[in-house]
Amino acid sequence: MNASPTSAATTTAAGSAATARRTNIRYWILAMIFIVTTVNYADRATLSITGPAMREAFGFSAVQMGYIFSAFSWAYVMAQIPGGWLLDRFGARRIYAASICLWSVFTLLQGWVGVFASMGAVMTVLFMLRFAVGLAESPAFPANAKVVASWFPTSERGTASAIFNAAQYFAAVVFTPLMAWVTHSWGWHHVYLWMGVIGMALALLWLKVMRSPADHPAVNRAELEHIEQGGGLIHMNEGAARGAGKAAAPAGWFYARQLLSNRMLAGVYLGQYCINVLTYFFLTWFPVYLVQARGMSILKAGFVASLPAICGFLGGVLGGMISDALLRRGHTLTVARKVPIVAGMLLSVSMIACNYVDAEWLVVGFMALAFFGKGIGALGWAVVADTAPKEVIGLAGSIFNTFGNIAGIVTPIAIGYILSVTGSFNGALVFVGVHALVTVLSYLVIVKDIRRVELRHPQ
């Protein structure tokens, strides 16, 4: 018996209503990632804010500060591939919670390095604790990429990735002036104590909130279908990883070799390294630049540093929105990702202009423009979510992050030596600006079409 027009219309209306009532739990998950990443970057930046006060208290030289700044990245780079394997083996929920808790404990302990009598002992312990923070934080960004690939369809992934990546600027906006005020009012020790406590509380919140889309009790069928049909990996691949963990471990290096030999990914890795040179300048030497080269107080430098960070945050969100808008309008994934990256990094070269101006407002303006461009161009994690083989998202993200964070080793040490030889930040700004140009060349010359990598499997 055929349905009447009225009943058919009713069915259509019901279906439309079901679609209209689609839940949006993925945005709450994104908010959680954003908060965790904000605290992550705030903990990385503690030393850049407290550095001038600690340098005065303990007598560290510029080169010694460069090595201490780099301690985090030595460990962070070394632990990326093991961290990615752990994510694929045990899942983002548990590994990320353990990561947050551990890095927060090591941050808190940095507040007690002053109990040691000699400068050498303080430097050694501080280096070791910063190294430990790097080890603990290593799964963070691969876990972010894994969660975004699971919770968001391809058409929303650029914006989602840009938003969590923009948390680095939001951290500077919120925590840089706050940590500067705490340092000025209570002393540098309190910065580490408070950040450690905040992080440990956040680890508990993560365990309570995080689930895969398929297992989350608040996600309805309409949202689940929207994610899955759009290319989201709704099970976060955790069940498969747990079942195949022992067998997958020896195959990890087989897959890693394929990823490392891929031309497209090689260009992406080089680009991320160069982008992170700008990131680590901002996280390490930028507040010191404002204090030493521009004569600002620690308190003023903390507030001034937040202005470029605001621009970086706005650029980061805008870059993701532009990329997804280009995709929705029918442009290829390659065009949608490359246009913001290339345009943004060309803007970042404006940082070099700070060498030719004296007015503080011009310095802040050029830095704001540079970090606005850097924010627009920082779409590397969206590219990872687009290109990573589904079987090894954690491993692919970890290799990408390994190359990117070599910049955290090179940048602070290189700038430390530039300062020791020249006595000026002029060469340091050129060093950073040139890397923005290399990013442009990498994406235009080395990276061809952006597409998901298909793996060969071991026989």
DRENPABA-298573 format. One line per field, with one value per residue (C-alpha): residue number from 0; residue in one letter; chain; x, y, z. Coordinates in nm, 3 decimals. Layout:
resi <- NUM,...
resn <- A,...
chain <- A,...
X <- X,...
Y <- Y,...
Z <- Z,...
***
This chain:
resi <- 0,1,2,3,4,5,6,7,8,9,10,11,12,13,14,15,16,17,18,19,20,21,22,23,24,25,26,27,28,29,30,31,32,33,34,35,36,37,38,39,40,41,42,43,44,45,46,47,48,49,50,51,52,53,54,55,56,57,58,59,60,61,62,63,64,65,66,67,68,69,70,71,72,73,74,75,76,77,78,79,80,81,82,83,84,85,86,87,88,89,90,91,92,93,94,95,96,97,98,99,100,101,102,103,104,105,106,107,108,109,110,111,112,113,114,115,116,117,118,119,120,121,122,123,124,125,126,127,128,129,130,131,132,133,134,135,136,137,138,139,140,141,142,143,144,145,146,147,148,149,150,151,152,153,154,155,156,157,158,159,160,161,162,163,164,165,166,167,168,169,170,171,172,173,174,175,176,177,178,179,180,181,182,183,184,185,186,187,188,189,190,191,192,193,194,195,196,197,198,199,200,201,202,203,204,205,206,207,208,209,210,211,212,213,214,215,216,217,218,219,220,221,222,223,224,225,226,227,228,229,230,231,232,233,234,235,236,237,238,239,240,241,242,243,244,245,246,247,248,249,250,251,252,253,254,255,256,257,258,259,260,261,262,263,264,265,266,267,268,269,270,271,272,273,274,275,276,277,278,279,280,281,282,283,284,285,286,287,288,289,290,291,292,293,294,295,296,297,298,299,300,301,302,303,304,305,306,307,308,309,310,311,312,313,314,315,316,317,318,319,320,321,322,323,324,325,326,327,328,329,330,331,332,333,334,335,336,337,338,339,340,341,342,343,344,345,346,347,348,349,350,351,352,353,354,355,356,357,358,359,360,361,362,363,364,365,366,367,368,369,370,371,372,373,374,375,376,377,378,379,380,381,382,383,384,385,386,387,388,389,390,391,392,393,394,395,396,397,398,399,400,401,402,403,404,405,406,407,408,409,410,411,412,413,414,415,416,417,418,419,420,421,422,423,424,425,426,427,428,429,430,431,432,433,434,435,436,437,438,439,440,441,442,443,444,445,446,447,448,449,450,451,452,453,454,455,456,457,458
resn <- M,N,A,S,P,T,S,A,A,T,T,T,A,A,G,S,A,A,T,A,R,R,T,N,I,R,Y,W,I,L,A,M,I,F,I,V,T,T,V,N,Y,A,D,R,A,T,L,S,I,T,G,P,A,M,R,E,A,F,G,F,S,A,V,Q,M,G,Y,I,F,S,A,F,S,W,A,Y,V,M,A,Q,I,P,G,G,W,L,L,D,R,F,G,A,R,R,I,Y,A,A,S,I,C,L,W,S,V,F,T,L,L,Q,G,W,V,G,V,F,A,S,M,G,A,V,M,T,V,L,F,M,L,R,F,A,V,G,L,A,E,S,P,A,F,P,A,N,A,K,V,V,A,S,W,F,P,T,S,E,R,G,T,A,S,A,I,F,N,A,A,Q,Y,F,A,A,V,V,F,T,P,L,M,A,W,V,T,H,S,W,G,W,H,H,V,Y,L,W,M,G,V,I,G,M,A,L,A,L,L,W,L,K,V,M,R,S,P,A,D,H,P,A,V,N,R,A,E,L,E,H,I,E,Q,G,G,G,L,I,H,M,N,E,G,A,A,R,G,A,G,K,A,A,A,P,A,G,W,F,Y,A,R,Q,L,L,S,N,R,M,L,A,G,V,Y,L,G,Q,Y,C,I,N,V,L,T,Y,F,F,L,T,W,F,P,V,Y,L,V,Q,A,R,G,M,S,I,L,K,A,G,F,V,A,S,L,P,A,I,C,G,F,L,G,G,V,L,G,G,M,I,S,D,A,L,L,R,R,G,H,T,L,T,V,A,R,K,V,P,I,V,A,G,M,L,L,S,V,S,M,I,A,C,N,Y,V,D,A,E,W,L,V,V,G,F,M,A,L,A,F,F,G,K,G,I,G,A,L,G,W,A,V,V,A,D,T,A,P,K,E,V,I,G,L,A,G,S,I,F,N,T,F,G,N,I,A,G,I,V,T,P,I,A,I,G,Y,I,L,S,V,T,G,S,F,N,G,A,L,V,F,V,G,V,H,A,L,V,T,V,L,S,Y,L,V,I,V,K,D,I,R,R,V,E,L,R,H,P,Q
chain <- A,A,A,A,A,A,A,A,A,A,A,A,A,A,A,A,A,A,A,A,A,A,A,A,A,A,A,A,A,A,A,A,A,A,A,A,A,A,A,A,A,A,A,A,A,A,A,A,A,A,A,A,A,A,A,A,A,A,A,A,A,A,A,A,A,A,A,A,A,A,A,A,A,A,A,A,A,A,A,A,A,A,A,A,A,A,A,A,A,A,A,A,A,A,A,A,A,A,A,A,A,A,A,A,A,A,A,A,A,A,A,A,A,A,A,A,A,A,A,A,A,A,A,A,A,A,A,A,A,A,A,A,A,A,A,A,A,A,A,A,A,A,A,A,A,A,A,A,A,A,A,A,A,A,A,A,A,A,A,A,A,A,A,A,A,A,A,A,A,A,A,A,A,A,A,A,A,A,A,A,A,A,A,A,A,A,A,A,A,A,A,A,A,A,A,A,A,A,A,A,A,A,A,A,A,A,A,A,A,A,A,A,A,A,A,A,A,A,A,A,A,A,A,A,A,A,A,A,A,A,A,A,A,A,A,A,A,A,A,A,A,A,A,A,A,A,A,A,A,A,A,A,A,A,A,A,A,A,A,A,A,A,A,A,A,A,A,A,A,A,A,A,A,A,A,A,A,A,A,A,A,A,A,A,A,A,A,A,A,A,A,A,A,A,A,A,A,A,A,A,A,A,A,A,A,A,A,A,A,A,A,A,A,A,A,A,A,A,A,A,A,A,A,A,A,A,A,A,A,A,A,A,A,A,A,A,A,A,A,A,A,A,A,A,A,A,A,A,A,A,A,A,A,A,A,A,A,A,A,A,A,A,A,A,A,A,A,A,A,A,A,A,A,A,A,A,A,A,A,A,A,A,A,A,A,A,A,A,A,A,A,A,A,A,A,A,A,A,A,A,A,A,A,A,A,A,A,A,A,A,A,A,A,A,A,A,A,A,A,A,A,A,A,A,A,A,A,A,A,A,A,A,A,A,A,A,A,A,A,A,A,A,A,A,A,A,A,A,A,A,A,A,A,A,A,A,A,A,A
X <- 0.000,0.141,0.193,-0.026,0.130,0.053,0.236,0.530,0.550,0.533,0.819,1.028,0.959,1.052,1.378,1.454,1.378,1.610,1.883,1.809,1.836,2.185,2.404,2.730,2.936,3.240,3.264,3.281,3.557,3.738,3.699,3.859,4.152,4.186,4.202,4.457,4.673,4.656,4.794,5.046,5.193,5.173,5.389,5.638,5.657,5.709,6.086,6.064,5.864,6.059,6.390,6.501,6.436,6.607,6.898,6.944,6.911,7.151,7.380,7.310,7.482,7.297,7.444,7.353,6.997,6.986,7.074,6.822,6.555,6.641,6.617,6.243,6.281,6.566,6.333,6.022,6.184,6.335,6.002,5.776,5.782,5.751,5.470,5.291,5.319,5.172,4.879,4.807,4.849,4.657,4.445,4.443,4.223,4.454,4.790,4.696,4.571,4.899,5.090,4.909,4.961,5.332,5.425,5.238,5.433,5.764,5.653,5.568,5.909,6.087,5.966,6.206,6.534,6.639,6.709,7.038,7.337,7.550,7.464,7.590,7.354,7.060,7.133,7.169,6.846,6.654,6.778,6.672,6.325,6.271,6.387,6.132,5.853,5.945,5.926,5.586,5.439,5.549,5.211,5.011,4.990,4.975,4.687,4.518,4.548,4.414,4.112,4.036,4.061,3.808,3.563,3.554,3.466,3.719,3.522,3.552,3.899,4.096,3.911,3.923,4.298,4.360,4.164,4.359,4.684,4.586,4.581,4.954,4.867,4.574,4.814,5.036,4.739,4.612,4.914,5.202,5.074,4.944,5.278,5.461,5.238,5.294,5.671,5.666,5.437,5.523,5.842,5.923,5.877,5.499,5.459,5.572,5.371,5.042,5.086,5.162,4.844,4.628,4.763,4.702,4.339,4.307,4.424,4.127,3.886,4.023,3.955,3.599,3.518,3.705,3.553,3.554,3.248,3.111,3.127,3.027,2.688,2.586,2.639,2.322,2.293,2.266,2.596,2.768,2.657,2.763,3.113,3.148,3.008,3.236,3.549,3.581,3.727,3.457,3.621,3.953,4.109,4.165,3.997,4.196,4.515,4.465,4.386,4.684,4.929,5.188,5.179,5.188,5.500,5.754,5.563,5.591,5.937,5.821,5.547,5.778,6.020,5.737,5.631,5.989,6.050,5.736,5.821,5.499,5.549,5.917,5.807,5.546,5.808,6.051,5.773,5.674,6.033,6.056,5.717,5.825,6.138,5.895,5.702,6.008,6.144,5.816,5.820,6.181,6.362,6.080,6.013,6.391,6.415,6.157,6.341,6.700,6.680,6.381,6.435,6.095,6.030,5.934,5.578,5.548,5.709,5.453,5.163,5.324,5.399,5.028,4.945,5.122,4.979,4.624,4.699,4.847,4.534,4.305,4.523,4.522,4.142,4.109,4.356,4.152,3.826,3.975,4.105,3.772,3.583,3.803,3.734,3.358,3.366,3.506,3.879,4.106,4.246,4.590,4.477,4.269,4.566,4.850,4.696,4.676,5.014,5.200,5.024,5.065,5.434,5.504,5.346,5.570,5.883,5.778,5.944,6.280,6.154,6.186,6.562,6.503,6.262,6.303,5.947,5.795,5.458,5.622,5.811,5.489,5.306,5.555,5.565,5.184,5.175,5.437,5.249,4.915,5.071,5.226,4.884,4.721,4.993,5.005,4.789,5.039,4.822,4.527,4.758,4.858,4.492,4.437,4.739,4.811,4.737,4.435,4.622,4.898,4.765,4.956,5.284,5.237,5.164,5.466,5.707,5.567,5.605,5.959,6.077,5.879,6.024,6.386,6.335,6.296,6.651,6.808,6.633,6.713,7.074,7.135,6.992,7.199,7.516,7.408,7.364,7.697,7.883,7.702,7.556,7.239,6.903,6.923,7.077,6.831,6.532,6.685,6.746,6.377,6.241,6.440,6.282,5.939,6.059,6.188,5.839,5.694,5.949,5.888,5.514,5.546,5.838,5.858,5.496,5.289,4.932,4.812,4.638,4.609,4.906,4.833,5.064,5.209,5.160,5.421,5.374
Y <- 0.000,0.339,0.607,0.915,1.252,1.367,1.077,1.120,1.488,1.396,1.149,1.410,1.665,1.412,1.338,1.708,1.758,1.472,1.637,1.975,1.816,1.684,1.715,1.908,1.730,1.749,2.122,2.050,1.797,2.064,2.307,2.048,2.002,2.379,2.417,2.136,2.278,2.624,2.489,2.280,2.591,2.794,2.532,2.542,2.923,2.943,2.970,3.249,3.460,3.374,3.360,3.724,3.697,3.356,3.478,3.768,3.540,3.266,3.449,3.241,3.356,3.391,3.062,2.881,3.013,2.890,2.537,2.543,2.669,2.381,2.106,2.066,2.006,1.753,1.524,1.621,1.523,1.199,1.083,1.160,0.823,0.619,0.854,0.798,0.422,0.449,0.649,0.389,0.106,0.239,0.526,0.902,0.910,0.727,0.830,1.199,1.198,1.045,1.299,1.599,1.473,1.402,1.727,1.918,1.744,1.825,2.186,2.218,2.082,2.359,2.600,2.436,2.454,2.749,2.514,2.418,2.627,2.653,2.788,2.465,2.252,2.480,2.471,2.092,2.028,2.287,2.131,1.785,1.902,2.085,1.766,1.566,1.808,1.749,1.372,1.397,1.635,1.431,1.261,1.585,1.712,1.369,1.298,1.623,1.521,1.174,1.314,1.571,1.301,1.098,1.370,1.592,1.531,1.648,1.964,2.086,1.955,2.259,2.489,2.238,2.184,2.558,2.624,2.380,2.498,2.861,2.772,2.850,3.216,3.211,3.075,3.376,3.614,3.477,3.334,3.560,3.871,3.657,3.481,3.814,3.961,3.659,3.685,4.058,4.033,3.701,3.575,3.333,3.023,3.072,3.054,2.690,2.596,2.731,2.592,2.248,2.245,2.362,2.085,1.805,1.912,1.922,1.560,1.446,1.656,1.503,1.149,1.246,1.420,1.234,0.940,0.831,0.950,0.596,0.552,0.898,0.884,1.238,1.190,1.110,0.911,1.218,1.363,1.025,0.981,1.338,1.266,0.918,1.000,1.304,1.093,1.095,0.781,0.751,0.468,0.659,0.328,0.243,-0.094,-0.204,-0.074,-0.261,-0.582,-0.556,-0.381,-0.656,-0.738,-0.368,-0.283,-0.452,-0.314,0.040,0.091,-0.062,0.202,0.478,0.416,0.463,0.788,0.919,0.838,1.015,1.339,1.518,1.444,1.546,1.892,1.906,1.808,2.077,2.335,2.248,2.275,2.626,2.733,2.612,2.828,3.121,2.938,2.870,3.221,3.341,3.079,3.137,3.457,3.699,3.826,3.845,4.050,4.295,4.330,4.341,4.491,4.721,4.810,4.702,4.582,4.217,4.322,4.544,4.281,4.026,4.248,4.366,4.005,3.929,4.171,3.976,3.663,3.797,3.856,3.507,3.357,3.549,3.452,3.089,3.066,3.267,3.042,2.734,2.905,3.023,2.675,2.504,2.775,2.715,2.342,2.393,2.615,2.331,2.396,2.098,2.002,2.105,2.460,2.491,2.410,2.574,2.919,3.014,2.857,3.043,3.378,3.358,3.280,3.564,3.799,3.654,3.784,4.132,4.046,4.148,4.508,4.540,4.578,4.911,5.088,5.234,5.318,5.054,5.072,4.989,4.696,4.561,4.627,4.434,4.149,4.141,4.125,3.849,3.636,3.703,3.561,3.273,3.193,3.190,2.963,2.717,2.449,2.167,1.963,1.986,1.854,1.566,1.478,1.491,1.282,1.038,0.672,0.561,0.268,0.480,0.828,0.849,0.743,0.980,1.272,1.187,1.182,1.516,1.659,1.520,1.720,2.027,2.035,1.997,2.372,2.382,2.251,2.462,2.796,2.882,2.763,2.936,3.263,3.228,3.202,3.488,3.708,3.602,3.681,3.995,4.130,4.214,4.059,4.185,3.863,3.658,3.824,3.764,3.400,3.359,3.553,3.355,3.034,3.175,3.207,2.849,2.733,2.901,2.733,2.397,2.401,2.544,2.331,2.007,1.941,1.859,1.728,1.692,1.354,1.067,0.829,0.465,0.221,-0.106,-0.369,-0.623,-0.969
Z <- 0.000,-0.103,0.160,0.127,0.038,0.390,0.553,0.314,0.404,0.770,0.727,0.545,0.816,1.083,0.904,0.874,1.241,1.332,1.129,1.289,1.632,1.561,1.866,1.853,2.114,1.884,1.960,2.334,2.261,2.061,2.352,2.581,2.340,2.320,2.700,2.738,2.458,2.614,2.942,2.746,2.581,2.900,3.073,2.784,2.813,3.191,3.152,2.894,3.140,3.453,3.260,3.315,3.691,3.713,3.504,3.746,4.049,3.933,3.687,3.375,3.053,2.720,2.593,2.918,2.889,2.529,2.637,2.922,2.680,2.445,2.711,2.656,2.285,2.310,2.504,2.309,1.979,2.114,2.257,1.960,1.785,2.109,2.212,1.881,1.922,2.273,2.134,1.865,2.118,2.421,2.289,2.331,2.639,2.879,2.734,2.717,3.078,3.197,2.985,3.135,3.490,3.447,3.273,3.544,3.822,3.652,3.603,3.970,4.072,3.878,4.143,4.391,4.198,4.414,4.707,4.542,4.647,4.332,3.988,3.830,4.037,3.963,3.590,3.588,3.779,3.578,3.252,3.374,3.477,3.148,2.974,3.176,3.079,2.714,2.757,2.925,2.667,2.365,2.298,2.321,1.963,1.796,2.036,1.930,1.564,1.644,1.829,1.556,1.284,1.484,1.585,1.274,0.908,0.650,0.567,0.929,1.006,0.891,1.128,1.413,1.372,1.341,1.659,1.875,1.718,1.789,2.158,2.163,2.104,2.344,2.607,2.549,2.562,2.894,3.070,2.959,3.139,3.425,3.477,3.442,3.714,3.941,3.886,3.958,4.264,4.430,4.268,3.986,4.207,4.222,3.845,3.845,4.153,4.020,3.670,3.813,4.022,3.730,3.507,3.756,3.794,3.415,3.382,3.592,3.383,3.061,3.186,3.273,2.942,2.666,2.475,2.112,1.912,1.890,2.269,2.388,2.563,2.459,2.083,1.892,1.571,1.348,1.469,1.450,1.088,1.005,1.137,0.986,0.643,0.626,0.681,1.062,1.224,1.490,1.686,1.712,1.592,1.958,1.954,1.651,1.804,2.129,1.945,1.714,1.944,1.974,1.606,1.509,1.709,1.475,1.176,1.312,1.164,0.833,0.816,0.942,0.654,0.405,0.568,0.579,0.210,0.086,-0.102,-0.009,0.359,0.342,0.228,0.501,0.763,0.643,0.643,0.999,1.117,0.972,1.112,1.455,1.441,1.475,1.747,1.959,1.918,2.065,2.342,2.446,2.346,2.259,2.615,2.669,2.347,2.479,2.813,2.689,2.340,2.394,2.760,2.893,3.245,3.295,3.376,3.068,2.844,2.964,2.862,2.536,2.434,2.457,2.172,1.894,2.055,2.011,1.644,1.615,1.768,1.532,1.236,1.343,1.355,1.032,0.848,0.927,0.828,0.496,0.422,0.490,0.298,-0.007,0.025,0.046,-0.264,-0.471,-0.460,-0.421,-0.083,-0.212,-0.294,0.023,0.248,0.053,-0.003,0.368,0.444,0.169,0.225,0.602,0.598,0.354,0.609,0.880,0.706,0.826,1.159,1.009,0.978,1.358,1.303,1.127,1.365,1.714,1.819,2.049,1.873,1.539,1.692,1.840,1.512,1.299,1.549,1.554,1.173,1.172,1.422,1.252,0.935,1.124,1.268,0.923,0.788,1.078,0.914,0.946,1.179,0.941,0.668,0.899,0.959,0.581,0.483,0.770,0.691,0.891,1.046,1.205,1.275,1.603,1.442,1.146,1.378,1.591,1.296,1.180,1.529,1.560,1.261,1.366,1.713,1.611,1.579,1.955,1.990,1.717,1.766,2.131,2.104,1.769,1.899,2.217,2.008,1.778,2.087,2.235,1.910,1.794,2.118,1.923,1.835,1.474,1.344,1.547,1.377,1.033,1.130,1.219,0.921,0.665,0.792,0.702,0.340,0.341,0.446,0.137,-0.090,0.074,0.007,-0.344,-0.467,-0.265,-0.164,-0.471,-0.428,-0.070,-0.029,0.216,0.204,0.126,0.304,0.188,0.456,0.565,0.413
***
